[in-house]
Amino acid sequence: MSELRGIYTLWLREVKKFVRERSRLVNAFVQPLLWLFIFGTGMRFSATVPGVNYQQFIFPGLVCQAMLFTAMFLGISVIWDREFGFLKEILVSPMSRSSIFCGKMLGVSTDVMIQGVVIFPFAFLIGAQMNVGIFLLSLPVMLLITFGLVCIGLTFASLMKSFEGFGLIQTFINMPMFFLSGALFPLNNVPQWLQVVSLVNPLTYGVDALRTVMIGQSWTGIAPISVDIAVLLVFDVVMFTVGTWAFSRTE
């Protein structure tokens, strides 16, 4: 019970920090708007996707983008906690380090899910198909995507000692994962070498699963949604294991 209480406390702390910083909530609205209505509108006249308009096609990808960038950014909380002494206090507590990592992971994951959910009303502005059923089916897919991404962010933050170093790693991870995920273009139309590289990217399967739920068909050309979900589950388990190991080495 003490472990569960500790996990809950760390989860609550992360959620309160996110909600109280209004700049993050504002960013949750502004960044997707820029991509959806400026980039999406501009590309709509030069990029064609059979069956849907371009804005509807990239909408699931932008949901994943918001979750990716938020998950990586919030990983920096480990460095903040180390800098201000909070991490030292919880590391010397009776809680196991795996429980500490789990509490932070669940807290940050909740923040990331909030960031993803607030984008959904924009679907009505671009005429995308959206209803209660699609929304509810999207949530478990988003949760699977979130867990793995958050674990990546926390893993690298646990190994880094400075904000500058983490910032470089964050950019190095975010951009390739996003642009190679098929968020902005269908992978079944790209050269073979780019498709092979994209299939190594776990976010590819998250974007494809979410797009399948929202639009109704797979866009990778090779993976049905069952394969997408299986890959995401393996990704989550592997990253949670690696993240727990990395966090256990935190000093």
C-alpha positions, 0 to 999 in steps of 0.5 A: 500500500505504501508503494501505491500511495507513493506512486499516486503522490508522484502522479498527482504532483506531475498533473498539478504541475502541468495544470498550473502552468497555463503556458503549456495549456496555451501551447497545447492549442496554438502549436496544432493550430499552426500545423493544421491550418497553416501547413495543412492548408498550404500543402492541401493544394500541392499534396493529394491523398486519395479519399480524404483531404490533406488536413483530415489525413494529417490530423491523427499525425498531429495528435501524435506529434503533440504527444511526442513533443510533450512527452520528450519535453516533460522528461526534463522534469527529472533534471529539474527535480535533480537540480532542486533536490527533490529527486534526492529526497524521493530516492532516499525514501523507502519507495523502490526506484521502479515505483518512483519511475512508474509514478513519474511515468504515469503522471507525465503520461496523464499530461501528455494525454491531456495535450492530445485530447485537447486537439480533438475539437479541431477535427470539427473545424476541418470537417474530419469524421469525429464522434463519441465512438471514434474518440473512445476508440482513439483513447487506448491507442493514444495511451499505448503511444504515450507510455512508450514516448514518455519512457523514452523522455524519462530514460534520456533525462535520467542519463543526462546531467544538464538541460543543454544536453537533454535539449540536444537529445530531444531535438535529435529524437523528435524530428526523425521520429515525427518526419519518419512516422508517416504523419505528414505523408502516406508511406505506401507512396514513398521510395522503398528505402524510406519505407524500410527506415520508417518501419523501424520507427515505433511512432509509425505504428502509432500514427497508423493505428490512430489514423485507422481508427479515425479514417478507417483504413491503414496507410502504411500499406503493410500493417493492419491495426492488429500489428500496430497494436502489437508493436506498440505493446512491445515498444511500451514493455521494452521502453519501461524496462529500459527506463526503469534500469536507467532510472535505477542508475540515477544518482 
